[in-house]
């Protein structure tokens, strides 16, 4: 569009449009990506299954639900002041409780009952490493035991406690979670060389009520509700992942570029997995493009907001220089990520 890349004084050009109109024009492309990703994911989820309700189907032994006498068909309507309409609502409040007392409200035969409970704590081992189906480490979580002991992305796990893994990811999980064993000896292959590393997993706590919830009836409305809930959680997970980039939860080494994405897409198993990847890439691209970084659409929107506040545009040369700096950083980052993708594929 005339005036979008460089200023123009011609009537009808981008430069002569009002700031709100220019923001809408700049945001249009990324918005289409986001809407497309959400619509595709919604359709995928709405046609795959119905959602899990807030009604108890079974009460599990050894958990707080059994202790307080929850029964089949009880409806969990509120937990710590938060309405619970799905398993996600329940899970979020329980994990945020950190094992402290919460208030539970249920509906039983039309009567509202209230309990003060302490969620049941379940501890599990966590190494902080993420591996593929061939037992190659894809990434290592910052600050995790794996990072502290020197494990790196692209290391391939060959043995645990001197027992051959033979590329079996289930065996890795089984060995890590094995009771009675804490520190383990992991043999990895790195750059053609075998290394032995002692690893002591961290223990993480998860909190549970101890119930299985009923699945909704197979009705169109339930399929649509399920699709909406899953799509909302999907969108929030993308936003959370982007937040982690700025808080240190995700390192640059864990990012994936076009080469890495192509490899993942090539390995998709079936039409549904392919459609899921399509939605994921489209939504991620749209959200990323709206980040307030020079050279991205979000950076342009930020400059327009600054222009609105100042009531006059930035110096054209200054604006161009800002965009060039941002573009240079993005190119350098893209090259680095592509290099890492190639290393992951060939190792």
BELWO-V532815 format. One record per residue. N is the residue number from 1. SS is DSSP state (H for helix, E for strand, C for the rest). D_LAST is the distance of its C-alpha to the last C-alpha in Angstrom with 1 decimal. Layout:
BEGIN
{{N & SS & D_LAST} {N & SS & D_LAST}}
END
This chain:
BEGIN
{{1 & C & 44.4} {2 & C & 46.8} {3 & C & 46.7} {4 & C & 43.3} {5 & C & 41.4} {6 & C & 44.5} {7 & C & 47.8} {8 & C & 50.6} {9 & C & 54.3} {10 & C & 55.0} {11 & C & 56.2} {12 & C & 53.7} {13 & C & 50.7} {14 & H & 48.0} {15 & H & 49.4} {16 & H & 52.8} {17 & C & 51.7} {18 & C & 52.3} {19 & H & 49.5} {20 & H & 49.1} {21 & H & 48.7} {22 & H & 46.2} {23 & H & 44.1} {24 & H & 44.3} {25 & H & 43.2} {26 & H & 40.2} {27 & H & 39.1} {28 & H & 39.7} {29 & H & 36.3} {30 & H & 34.3} {31 & H & 37.0} {32 & H & 36.6} {33 & H & 32.8} {34 & H & 33.6} {35 & H & 36.5} {36 & H & 34.6} {37 & H & 31.7} {38 & H & 34.3} {39 & H & 36.4} {40 & H & 33.6} {41 & H & 32.4} {42 & H & 36.1} {43 & H & 36.8} {44 & H & 33.7} {45 & H & 34.8} {46 & H & 38.5} {47 & C & 38.0} {48 & C & 35.8} {49 & C & 37.9} {50 & C & 40.7} {51 & C & 40.3} {52 & E & 41.1} {53 & E & 44.5} {54 & E & 45.9} {55 & E & 48.0} {56 & E & 47.5} {57 & E & 46.8} {58 & E & 46.4} {59 & E & 46.8} {60 & C & 44.4} {61 & C & 45.7} {62 & C & 44.8} {63 & C & 44.5} {64 & H & 46.9} {65 & H & 47.8} {66 & H & 49.4} {67 & H & 51.2} {68 & H & 52.9} {69 & C & 53.8} {70 & C & 51.8} {71 & C & 52.6} {72 & C & 51.3} {73 & C & 52.2} {74 & C & 52.4} {75 & E & 51.0} {76 & E & 49.0} {77 & E & 50.4} {78 & E & 49.6} {79 & E & 47.5} {80 & C & 48.4} {81 & C & 50.1} {82 & E & 47.3} {83 & E & 48.0} {84 & C & 45.7} {85 & C & 45.3} {86 & C & 41.9} {87 & H & 39.4} {88 & H & 37.6} {89 & H & 40.8} {90 & H & 41.2} {91 & H & 37.7} {92 & H & 37.8} {93 & H & 41.1} {94 & H & 40.2} {95 & H & 37.1} {96 & H & 39.0} {97 & C & 41.8} {98 & C & 39.8} {99 & C & 42.1} {100 & C & 45.3} {101 & E & 48.2} {102 & E & 48.2} {103 & E & 50.9} {104 & E & 50.5} {105 & E & 52.8} {106 & E & 53.1} {107 & E & 55.5} {108 & E & 57.2} {109 & C & 60.0} {110 & C & 60.7} {111 & E & 61.0} {112 & E & 58.7} {113 & E & 57.7} {114 & E & 56.0} {115 & E & 54.2} {116 & E & 52.8} {117 & E & 49.7} {118 & E & 46.9} {119 & C & 43.6} {120 & E & 42.1} {121 & E & 39.3} {122 & E & 36.3} {123 & E & 33.7} {124 & E & 30.1} {125 & E & 27.2} {126 & E & 24.5} {127 & C & 21.5} {128 & C & 20.4} {129 & E & 16.7} {130 & E & 15.6} {131 & E & 13.1} {132 & C & 12.2} {133 & C & 13.7} {134 & C & 11.0} {135 & C & 11.6} {136 & E & 8.5} {137 & E & 10.3} {138 & E & 10.8} {139 & E & 13.5} {140 & E & 16.1} {141 & C & 19.8} {142 & C & 21.8} {143 & C & 24.3} {144 & C & 23.0} {145 & H & 23.0} {146 & H & 19.2} {147 & H & 19.3} {148 & H & 22.3} {149 & C & 20.8} {150 & C & 17.8} {151 & C & 15.0} {152 & C & 12.4} {153 & C & 10.1} {154 & C & 6.4} {155 & C & 8.3} {156 & E & 8.4} {157 & E & 12.1} {158 & E & 13.5} {159 & E & 17.2} {160 & E & 19.8} {161 & C & 23.0} {162 & C & 22.1} {163 & E & 21.9} {164 & E & 19.0} {165 & C & 17.3} {166 & C & 16.0} {167 & C & 13.8} {168 & C & 17.1} {169 & H & 17.0} {170 & H & 20.8} {171 & H & 20.9} {172 & H & 19.0} {173 & H & 21.6} {174 & H & 24.3} {175 & H & 23.6} {176 & H & 23.4} {177 & H & 26.6} {178 & C & 28.4} {179 & C & 31.9} {180 & C & 33.2} {181 & C & 29.9} {182 & C & 29.0} {183 & E & 26.9} {184 & E & 24.1} {185 & E & 21.9} {186 & E & 18.2} {187 & E & 16.0} {188 & E & 12.4} {189 & E & 9.6} {190 & E & 8.6} {191 & C & 7.9} {192 & C & 9.2} {193 & E & 12.1} {194 & E & 13.6} {195 & E & 15.5} {196 & E & 18.3} {197 & E & 19.2} {198 & E & 22.4} {199 & E & 22.3} {200 & E & 25.5} {201 & C & 25.1} {202 & E & 27.4} {203 & E & 30.1} {204 & E & 30.7} {205 & E & 33.9} {206 & E & 34.5} {207 & E & 38.1} {208 & E & 39.6} {209 & C & 43.0} {210 & C & 42.5} {211 & E & 43.4} {212 & E & 42.1} {213 & E & 43.2} {214 & E & 44.7} {215 & E & 43.2} {216 & C & 45.3} {217 & C & 47.4} {218 & C & 46.1} {219 & C & 47.9} {220 & H & 46.9} {221 & H & 47.6} {222 & H & 45.3} {223 & H & 42.4} {224 & H & 43.0} {225 & H & 43.2} {226 & H & 40.0} {227 & H & 38.3} {228 & H & 39.7} {229 & H & 38.6} {230 & H & 35.0} {231 & H & 34.8} {232 & H & 36.2} {233 & H & 33.7} {234 & H & 30.9} {235 & H & 32.2} {236 & H & 32.7} {237 & H & 29.2} {238 & H & 27.9} {239 & H & 30.5} {240 & H & 29.5} {241 & H & 25.9} {242 & H & 27.1} {243 & H & 29.5} {244 & H & 26.8} {245 & H & 25.2} {246 & H & 28.5} {247 & H & 29.1} {248 & C & 25.9} {249 & C & 24.7} {250 & C & 21.7} {251 & C & 19.8} {252 & H & 18.5} {253 & H & 14.9} {254 & H & 15.5} {255 & C & 16.9} {256 & C & 15.6} {257 & C & 16.9} {258 & H & 17.8} {259 & H & 14.4} {260 & H & 13.0} {261 & H & 16.5} {262 & H & 16.4} {263 & H & 13.4} {264 & H & 15.2} {265 & H & 18.5} {266 & H & 17.3} {267 & C & 16.5} {268 & C & 19.9} {269 & C & 22.1} {270 & C & 25.6} {271 & H & 27.8} {272 & H & 28.3} {273 & H & 24.6} {274 & H & 24.5} {275 & H & 27.7} {276 & H & 26.4} {277 & H & 23.4} {278 & H & 26.0} {279 & H & 28.2} {280 & H & 25.6} {281 & H & 24.4} {282 & H & 28.1} {283 & H & 29.3} {284 & H & 26.5} {285 & H & 27.2} {286 & H & 30.9} {287 & H & 30.9} {288 & H & 28.6} {289 & H & 30.8} {290 & C & 33.8} {291 & C & 32.6} {292 & C & 35.0} {293 & C & 32.7} {294 & C & 34.1} {295 & C & 33.0} {296 & C & 32.4} {297 & H & 35.3} {298 & H & 35.7} {299 & H & 36.3} {300 & H & 38.9} {301 & H & 40.6} {302 & H & 40.7} {303 & H & 42.4} {304 & H & 44.9} {305 & H & 45.7} {306 & H & 46.4} {307 & H & 48.6} {308 & H & 50.5} {309 & H & 51.0} {310 & H & 52.2} {311 & C & 54.2} {312 & C & 53.1} {313 & C & 49.8} {314 & C & 47.7} {315 & C & 48.3} {316 & H & 46.5} {317 & H & 45.0} {318 & H & 43.7} {319 & H & 42.2} {320 & H & 40.4} {321 & H & 39.1} {322 & H & 37.8} {323 & H & 36.0} {324 & H & 34.5} {325 & H & 33.2} {326 & H & 31.6} {327 & H & 30.2} {328 & H & 28.7} {329 & H & 27.1} {330 & H & 25.6} {331 & H & 24.3} {332 & H & 22.7} {333 & H & 21.1} {334 & H & 19.9} {335 & H & 18.3} {336 & H & 16.5} {337 & H & 15.3} {338 & H & 14.2} {339 & H & 12.2} {340 & H & 10.5} {341 & H & 10.1} {342 & H & 8.5} {343 & H & 5.9} {344 & H & 5.5} {345 & H & 5.8} {346 & H & 3.8} {347 & C & 0.0}}
END
